[in-house]
Amino acid sequence: MKKNLFKTVLFSTATIAALILGSCSNDDNNSGENPSGGDGDSKRWISITGSFPDDEGTPGDGGTRAYAISEENAANPNYVVELFKMQGEKYVNGFGLKSARTARVQASADGKFLYNIQYTGTDGGVFNKYAVNGEGNYEEVGFELNTATILGNAPRWVKAAEGIGVGVYASAGTISYEGTAPNFVYKGRESEIKIAVLNLDNTSITNTNVFNFPFTDAEKAAGYSVGRIDVPVLNAAKDRIYIGCNVSKINPAGTITINNSGIPSWPSDAANIDGTKTLVVDYPSLRNPRVITSTLTKTNNHGYRTMTQHVGTDGHIYQAVFSNSGGSEILRISKTTYNYDPNFHFNLNTVLGITGANIKAFKYVKDGLAVALYTISGTPGGYIALINLNDKSATKLATEIETNAGLNTTLGQYQNIGVIGDKVYVPLSPAGVDGNIYIIDTKAKTITKGAQLKAASGSFYLGAY
């Protein structure tokens, strides 16, 4: 394995600088290989990923395994995927992706490559690329690239467009204040933002930037801050990156609490956040950071382990506003105004006639059709909806395991819904319980049960690519 582990670089928030890193001898497509695939085979593989427990038995914290099957086998209810089968203390099927904890896996659109940045541990922040050659045959290709200096050892990153990865990180600083007890005066809280762009075709970092989150002085004084950013997406024109934000707000005029060390704190004022906010930077420069706001909802839009915004066939960006705590709405960012469309608002609760829907994964398919995995507050289980964003309708697609309480854990960690043409592939298994790959025909609005997914204690399936 070739390595390209770059040295530590110090960034200054006063001087915003871009670090352009590459490699003079990088060839991700090893000699003799087909540049469009790992082994020159034209077969379309579907990689199924699953998470296994750590040494203490905590579900989802041990790491991630992958297994590649054909479209035919994915659709065959007699075909069995046993990703977590062990002999002694070793797994015998599939391939273990490098990561101390559950990996956040991305893939090329044709399924021929998987990408991952390791999450936590000694090699947290190291990027790896794998050619997919079928079943448990994954070949590490290209350079191993260390992004930790920029993004830390637990990075948030996604494939923001085909061949382009974007990693982001937000670090909220301590609250600034003046005065002495009990007459402290709140001054603000800065959040440092870091961004790195990766070339996924020829492994390299092409640009980086560091800056403070661009709240206005009035917003800072009003108590706004950002503790996490995530799910960056590159727009259709490829001139802007849109990044979801976890926005917080305190009440600077509220009753101050002073701890034993004499440090003051102010009460939350989340109810008065003025809307959902998205961070925008120019691409490829990563300059000119600014914020767009939708007043249609106050739900955060930074997602949780799954991509929550996608460029539609029509060129608009469709953004599901939810975090790990839930949310049921989809907004649109206009391709012409580069801002939220005030006339587009989709609410899964409204269209399905339910309450308490919490979207856990969202995938735009094409021509206005999308699929969402969701839970319902106070109800065990997990559900699938086929969404029509054109007429703002949705159809619930039933599965026989939808009321299993273990799906609450599975969908809370879900990473990717697979798409090939009009077909959508959803591996679904409650934590520790066998499941299946469910295949949705978006044109026929039908769902069928495909290959069997064998589980194990503390393990579950969480993605198709």
N, C-alpha and C positions, 0 to 999 in steps of 0.2 A: 504493500500500500504506500503510495506516494503521500507525502505529508507537506502541508503548507501552513505551519502553525506560526502566525506572525507575532512579532514581539510587541510588548506593551506600548501603547501610545497614550499619551496624556492629552485630554481634551480640556479646553477652557470654555466656559459658558460666555465669557466676555468676547472671545474671538471665535466665531463660528467657522470651523474649518472642515473641509471634506478630505477624507483619506481614501485614496484610490489604490486598491491593492489588486494584484493579479498574479499571474504566473507566466513565465516566459516559455515553459515547456509543457503546458497542460494539454492533455488529450484525453477527454473523458471517454471517447469511443476507442477502446484499446485496439491495437493493430489487428486488421483482419475482420473487425466487427462491422456490422451494418450500423451506420450512424443513427438510424431511426429506432434501433432496438438492441437488446442485450446480446442476442445470439444470431441475429439475422432471420429468425423465425417470424413469419407473418401472423402467427396465431395471436389472437387477442386474449391476453391473460387478465383475470380479475383477481387482484390481491385482496384477501380477506385478512384483517388484522384482529388480534385479540389481546387482552390485558390479563396478566396473572398476578397473584398476590406477592407481597414481599415476605421476608423470612419470618415476620411476626404474624403473617396471615392477613394483612390489611388488603382488601380487594383493590385491584388496580394500581398498586404502588410498586409492584415487582419489576415490571418491564412490559415489553410488547413483542409479540411474535407475528409472523406473516406466513401465509400459504397462498399460492397462486393456482387458480383453477380456470378451466375453459368456460365459455358461455354455456356450452352444452351441459357440462357437469353442474354449473351453478343452477340450471333450470331443472335438473333431475332430482326429484325427491328421494330417490334411492341412493344417491351419492352421499358419502359421509366425509365430512371434514372433522378430523380429530386433532385439533391444533395443540391441545394441552396434554396429550397422552405422554406418560412417563415410563421409563424403565429405570428403577432405582431412583436416583436423584437427577436424572437427565431427561430432557424432553427429546422425543424421538421423531416428531413430525414438525414440518415447518422450519422457519428460520428466525433466530433471535436478533432483532434490531438492536444496535448499540444504544443503550440508554440505561441509566441507573434507576429511573422510574418510567412510567408510561410515556412512550415517545409521542410526539405530535407529528404524525406522518403526513406527507404530501406526495403527490404523484403527477407524472406527465399525463396529458389527456388521453394518450393512446395506451396507458397502463404499462409501458415498457420500462419505466424507471420509478423508483420510490426515492424520496428525499426525507432526511430527518436531521434535526439539530438536537443533540443529546440534552436531556433534561436533568439537571443537578448531577451530583457526584463529581469524581475526579476529572472526568472529561465533559462536564456540563458546558454547553456552548459549542461543542465540536460538530461540524456539519459532515454528514456522510451521504453518499449517493449509491444506490444499488440498482443494477440491471436485473430485470425480472425474467427468469428463464423457465418458469413453471414449477409447480409444487413447492418444495422447500429449497429450490435452486435459485438463490439470490447471490449475485456477484458484486462485490464492492468495486466501484470504478471511480476514476478521477482522483482528485486530491481530497485529503481530509483537511478541513479548513476550520480554524479556531476563531469563532466569533465572540468569545467570552469577554475580550477586552472592551468591546463595544456594548454587547447586549447582556453581559453577565452569564452566570452558569445555569440560569433557568429562563431562557429567552421565550418571548412570545413571537411566533413567526408563522407565515403562511405562504403558499404560492399565490402571489398577488395577480399574476397573469402568466400565461404559458411561457416557461423558460425564465421567469423572473420571481425570485423570492424576496420578501421584505420582512426583516426582523425589527421589532420595536420594543422599547422599554421606557417606563415612566418611574421616576423615583421622587415621591413627594417629600419635601424637606420639612423641617420643624416649623412650627408657627412662630412668626415674628410678632413681637409686642413691645410696648413701651410702658413706662411707669412703674410704680411699686404697689404692692398689695395694700388694700384691695382694689386700687384704682388702675388696674391694668387696661391698656388700650390696644385692641387688636390691630395689627398692621397688614397681615397677609400671610400667604403660604405659597411658595414657589414649587413647581414640579419640573424637574429636569427630564427632558425628552431625548432619547437616543434612537437613531434610525440607521439601519444598514441594508443596502440592496445587494442581493446575490444573483450572479449569473448561474442559473441551474444547468445550462447546456455545457458551459465550459467553466468549471468550478472556480469561482473567484468572487471577491467582494469588489463591486464597481463604484460604490460611493457610500459615504456615511455623513451624518450630521448630528450635532448636539445643540440644543437650545432650550430655553425655558418655555413652558407651555404659554401660548400667546393669549392669555386672558387680558382683558383691558384693565386699566387701573381701577375702574369702577367695579368690575367683577371681582377683582382681588379684594377690594375693600369690603365688598358685600359678603365675603366668606367662601368664594368658590375655590376649589382645588381639584386636581386629578391624581388619583392614586394608581391607575392602571390604564394602559392603552393596548389595543389588540386588533386583530383581523384586518390588516391593511389590504386595500384592493386598488388596482390600477385601472383607471377609467378607459373607455373605449378609444378615446383620442390619444391615450398614453401621454398625457401631459399633466396629470394630477394623481396623487395618491390620497385616498380617503381612509382615515383611521378611526376606529371606534373608541369611545372614551367611557371610563367609569368616573362620573362626576360626583363630587361631594360638595356640600355647602354647610357652613356653620352660621350661627346667628351672632354677629359681633356685638349686638346690643343685648344679648341674652345674659342670664345669670351666670356669673363666672364661678367655676369650681377650682379650688386650689389644692393640689396634692401635698403630701408630707414633705416633699422637697421644695415646696414653694412655687411650683410650676402651674400656671393657670391653664384652664381649658374652657371652651365655649360649647354650648349645646348645639346639637344637630339642627339644621334647618332644611332638611331634604325636601320637605313638602313644598318649599317655595323655590326649588330649582325651576328655572324658566323654560326648560325644554331639553330634548335630546340633543347632544352636541357631538359633532364630528370634527376631528382635526384634519386639515388639508395642507399638503405641501406640494410645491411644483415638482414635476418629474421631467428629466432625471436629476435636476440640480439639488433636490430636497430643500430648496430655499423657500422664502416667503410663507412661513407658517401662519395660518389663520384658522378661525373656527366658524363653522356654519351651525345654525340651530334650528330645529323644528319645534314649534310650539304645539304640535298635535299630540305629543306625549312627553312624559318626563322619564320614561324608562331608559336605562342605560343601554348601550349598544356594543359593548366590548366582547360579548359572547363568552363562551367557556369551552375551550378545546375544539370547537368546531367553527368553520367559516360561516359567518352570518350575513355577508353582503356579497352580491354577485352582479356582474355586468349582464344585462339582459340582451336578448336578440335585437331589441329596439335601441340599444345603446345607453339606456338609462341604468342606473345602479339601484337594485332592490335590496333594501337593508332591513333585516329582521331585528327589531329592538328587543333584546333580552340579554340577560347575564345568567350566571348560575342560579340566581334567585328567581328567574322566570320572566315572563312577558309574553304578550300575545299579538303584537302588532308588527306590520311591515310598512315601511316608508319608502319613498322613491327620491333619488337625487337626480335631477334633470341633466341630460347630456348637453343641453343648450345654455342653461343658466348657471350650471355648476353649483347649484344650491338645491335645498330641499324643495320639492314640488308641494306647495300648500294645498293642492287639490287632490292629492293621492294619499289615502289612508286606508289600510286594510287591517281589520281586527278579526282574528280567528274566532274569538268568542261570539262576535256578532253574526258572522256568516254561518257558523255551525249551530247557533242557538244554545250555547252553553255558557257557563261561567267558570273562571279559574283556570283557563288554559294557559299552560306554560310551555312555549316553544323551546325545545332542547336542541334541535338540529334543523337546518333550513338549506335546501338546495334548489337553485334555479335550474330548470331542465332546458327548455327552449320555448320560443313563441308564447311567452307569458305563462307557461305552466311551471309549477314548482311543487316540491314535496316538503312537508314538515313533519318531524317527529315531536310529539308533545305529551305532557302529562297534564293531569287535572288536580288542582289543589284539593287536598283532603281525600283523594281517591287513589288507591293503589293501582299500579299498572302504567302502561304507555301506549300511545296511539299514533296512527299514521293518517295524514290528510293530504289529498291531492288538491292543490290550489290553482285556481285560474286568476291570475293577476289582472287580466284584461277586463273581465266582468266582475271582479271582486267576489268570487264564489269559491266554495270548497266542498269536497266530498270526503267524508270519513271512510277509510278503507279498513275493514275489520280483519283481525287476526285472532286465532283461537287462544293466544297467550296474552292478549292485551290487558287482561285484568290481573296478571301476575305481579305481585308487589316488587319482585326483584328487578323489574324493568325500571323502577325509579332510580336505582343505582346505575344500571346500564346506560340509560339515556342521559343521565347527569354527566357521563364521561364520553358520550358519543362523539366521534370525530369526522366521519365522512360518509355520505350517501353516494354510491357509485352510479354513473350514468353512461350508457352506451346507446346513442341514437334516441329512440323513444322509450327505451327500457330503463328502469331505475332499479338498482340492486340495494336491498336493505338487509344486512345481517342483523338478526334480532334474537337475542337470548337473554333471559333474566339472569342476574348474577348467580352463578353456580348451577344453572339449570340449562338443559339442552334446548336448542332453538332451531331456526331454519333461516335460510336466505329467502326473503320475500321479494318477488319480482313484480314491479308495477308497470303496466302498459299504459302510458300516459294518454295515448289516443283512444284506446278502448275503455279507459277508466276502470281497469280490472287489476286485481292483485292475486297472484298465485304463489303457492308454497314450493320452494325449490330445495336445494341441497340441505341435508341435515347438518347441524352444528353441534358437536359433542362438547359439553362444557366440563368443568371440574370445579371443586370447591374454591371459591374466591376468584374465579376466572369468568370472563365474559367476552363476547365479540363486540367490536366497537367501530368497525369501518369496512368499506369496500372501495376499491380503487381500480 
